[in-house]
Amino acid sequence: MRDTVYDVPSPPQADPTEPDHAEYFVRIERLADGATKVSDYCASEFYWSDGNGACDCSRAHVFGDLDHPCSDTKYRIIEWIVKATP
């Protein structure tokens, strides 16, 4: 996981019987100024830790920056929020 370099906590398990199906909102920190925001969409742990959501260009979207270059040192996940099930 890219975020392990920042000592980010592991996501909680939404349902221990189906760990691969858990989806998460995440609280992301912009390291330049310490600002934080919660994503307005949820996705799998893989998406946020190793997929497209692990790239700064995707995490910047949470802050409204649609033209951020690809990197992995400008943002980090500071909280995993399990999607509530109805």
Buried (B, 14 or more C-beta within 10 A) or exposed (E): BBBEEBEBEEBEEBEEEEEEEBBBBBBBBBEEEEEBBEBEEBBBBEBBBEEEBBBBBBBBBBBEBEEBEEEBEBBBBBBBBBEEEE
